[in-house]
Amino acid sequence: MGVDLMVDPPTLGRESSDCVDLYQKERGAVYNGLKERAQLLTRTFNDMKQITCTEIEGAMYGFPQIHFSQRFIEDAKKQGKAPDFIYCLEMVDKTGIMTVPGSGFGQAADTYHFRITNLVNPTSHMEQVLENLK
């Protein structure tokens, strides 16, 4: 029945007003939490040096772009690794934040990204985690 609620939410006349009200309250809390964390990620990345991020809308993931120095790019290539791959490994080592390099998603040539989720809950925990990233 839980899956059915995603496709066919409770409605007045079929379910009680208490049920409908609870559903709307819980749905709103989940939606607002995702929206709040998406805005937090966008602001955080755009406040950082050498990272830009388009506004994260309606998704659970952000895909910020990292602007590496040419020296870093060349060093990564000498190691036979993508620069964003190295960045993601260093991020998890230094902060515990797990991300996925953009090179695995067919990013545009000569651009570097990583993918991060905004599912960390509660938002206050995500704020602490992002402070480590800065």
TORDRENKOL-953178 format. One line per 4 residues: number of its first residue (from 0); their letters; for each residue x, y, z of N, C-alpha, C. Coordinates in steps of 0.1 Angstrom, whole numbers. Layout:
<rs>
NUM> A> X,Y,Z,X,Y,Z,X,Y,Z  ...
</rs>
This chain:
<rs>
0> MGVD> 8,-12,0,0,0,0,9,13,0  21,12,6,29,24,7,33,29,-7  36,20,-17,39,24,-30,27,31,-37  15,25,-34,3,31,-40,1,46,-36
4> LMVD> 6,49,-24,4,63,-19,13,73,-28  24,68,-33,32,76,-41,25,80,-55  17,70,-60,11,72,-72,-4,77,-71  -10,73,-60,-24,77,-58,-25,82,-43
8> PPTL> -22,94,-41,-22,99,-27,-36,99,-21  -37,99,-8,-50,99,-1,-58,112,-5  -71,110,-7,-80,121,-10,-92,121,-1  -98,133,1,-110,134,9,-121,127,2
12> GRES> -129,120,10,-140,113,4,-136,98,4  -124,95,1,-119,81,1,-112,78,15  -104,88,19,-97,87,32,-102,98,41  -99,97,54,-103,107,64,-95,120,62
16> SDCV> -100,131,67,-93,144,66,-80,143,74  -80,135,85,-68,134,93,-57,127,84  -61,117,77,-51,110,68,-46,119,57  -55,127,50,-51,136,40,-42,147,45
20> DLYQ> -46,152,57,-38,163,63,-24,158,66  -23,146,72,-10,141,76,-1,138,63  -7,133,53,0,131,40,5,144,35  -3,154,34,1,167,29,12,173,38
24> KERG> 11,172,51,21,177,60,35,170,58  34,157,57,47,149,55,53,151,41  44,152,31,49,154,18,56,168,17  49,178,23,55,192,23,68,192,30
28> AVYN> 69,185,41,82,185,49,93,179,41  91,168,34,101,162,26,105,171,14  95,176,7,97,186,-4,105,198,1  101,204,11,108,216,16,122,213,21
32> GLKE> 124,201,27,137,197,31,147,196,19  142,189,9,150,187,-3,153,201,-10  143,210,-10,145,223,-16,155,231,-8  154,231,5,163,238,14,177,233,12
36> RAQL> 179,220,12,193,214,10,198,217,-4  190,217,-14,194,221,-27,199,235,-28  192,244,-21,196,258,-21,209,260,-13  211,252,-2,223,252,6,235,248,-2
40> LTRT> 233,237,-10,244,232,-18,248,243,-28  238,248,-35,241,258,-46,249,270,-40  244,275,-29,250,287,-22,265,283,-18  266,272,-12,279,268,-7,289,267,-18
44> FNDM> 286,260,-29,295,258,-40,298,271,-47  289,280,-48,291,293,-55,299,302,-46  299,300,-33,308,308,-24,322,303,-24  325,291,-29,338,285,-28,347,290,-40
48> KQIT> 359,290,-38,369,294,-49,370,283,-59  370,286,-71,372,277,-82,362,266,-84  349,269,-79,338,260,-81,326,269,-85  319,265,-95,306,271,-98,296,261,-99
52> CTEI> 283,265,-97,272,255,-97,260,262,-101  253,257,-111,240,262,-115,230,259,-104  219,266,-103,210,264,-93,204,250,-94  205,243,-82,200,229,-82,184,230,-80
56> EGAM> 177,225,-90,163,226,-89,157,212,-92  148,208,-83,140,196,-85,148,183,-86  160,183,-82,167,170,-82,174,168,-69  178,156,-67,185,152,-55,200,154,-56
60> YGFP> 204,158,-68,219,159,-70,223,172,-75  235,176,-71,242,188,-77,253,183,-86  257,191,-95,267,188,-105,277,200,-106  283,204,-95,292,216,-96,304,214,-105
64> QIHF> 308,225,-111,320,225,-120,332,230,-112  343,222,-113,356,226,-106,365,232,-117  371,243,-114,380,250,-123,394,248,-118  400,238,-124,414,234,-120,424,242,-127
68> SQRF> 436,244,-120,447,250,-127,452,241,-138  459,246,-148,464,238,-158,475,228,-153  482,233,-143,492,224,-136,486,212,-130  474,214,-123,468,202,-117,463,192,-128
72> IEDA> 457,198,-138,452,189,-149,464,181,-155  475,188,-158,486,181,-163,492,170,-154  492,173,-141,497,163,-131,488,151,-131  475,154,-131,465,143,-131,467,134,-143
76> KKQG> 469,140,-155,471,132,-167,483,124,-167  494,130,-161,507,122,-159,505,110,-151  495,111,-141,492,99,-133,482,89,-140  477,94,-151,468,85,-159,454,86,-153
80> KAPD> 451,97,-146,438,98,-139,431,111,-143  418,111,-143,410,123,-146,412,132,-134  413,145,-136,414,155,-125,403,154,-115  390,153,-120,379,152,-111,379,140,-103
84> FIYC> 384,129,-108,386,117,-100,395,119,-88  406,125,-91,416,128,-80,409,137,-70  402,147,-74,395,156,-65,385,149,-56  378,140,-62,368,133,-54,374,124,-44
88> LEMV> 385,117,-48,393,109,-38,398,117,-26  404,129,-30,409,138,-19,397,143,-10  386,146,-16,375,151,-9,370,140,2  369,128,-2,365,118,7,375,115,18
92> DKTG> 388,116,14,399,114,24,399,125,34  397,138,30,398,149,39,385,153,46  374,150,40,361,154,46,351,143,49  353,131,43,344,120,45,332,122,35
96> IMTV> 332,132,27,321,134,17,323,126,5  314,117,2,315,109,-10,308,115,-22  315,116,-33,310,122,-45,314,113,-57  308,116,-68,311,108,-80,318,118,-90
100> PGSG> 329,114,-96,335,123,-106,326,125,-118  326,137,-124,318,140,-135,323,133,-148  335,128,-148,340,121,-160,333,109,-162  325,104,-152,317,92,-154,304,95,-160
104> FGQA> 301,107,-162,287,111,-167,288,118,-181  299,117,-188,300,123,-201,300,138,-201  307,144,-192,308,159,-191,314,164,-204  312,177,-207,318,183,-219,333,183,-218
108> ADTY> 339,182,-229,354,181,-230,360,193,-223  371,191,-216,379,201,-209,371,208,-198  361,201,-193,354,206,-181,354,195,-170  354,199,-158,355,189,-147,344,192,-136
112> HFRI> 337,181,-132,326,183,-123,327,171,-113  318,172,-103,315,161,-95,300,161,-92  295,149,-89,280,148,-85,279,146,-70  270,153,-64,268,152,-50,253,151,-47
116> TNLV> 249,144,-37,235,143,-34,231,153,-23  219,157,-23,214,165,-12,205,158,-3  206,145,-1,198,137,7,202,136,21  214,142,25,218,142,39,207,149,47
120> NPTS> 204,142,58,193,146,66,197,146,81  194,155,89,187,167,87,196,178,81  190,189,77,197,200,70,209,205,79  207,205,92,217,210,101,230,202,100
124> HMEQ> 228,189,97,240,180,96,247,183,83  239,186,72,245,189,59,253,202,61  248,212,68,255,224,70,269,222,76  269,213,86,282,210,93,292,203,83
128> VLEN> 286,194,75,295,186,65,300,196,55  292,205,50,297,215,40,307,225,45  306,227,58,317,236,64,330,229,63  331,216,65,343,208,63,348,209,49
132> LK> 339,209,39,343,210,25,349,223,22  343,234,27,349,247,24,364,248,28
</rs>
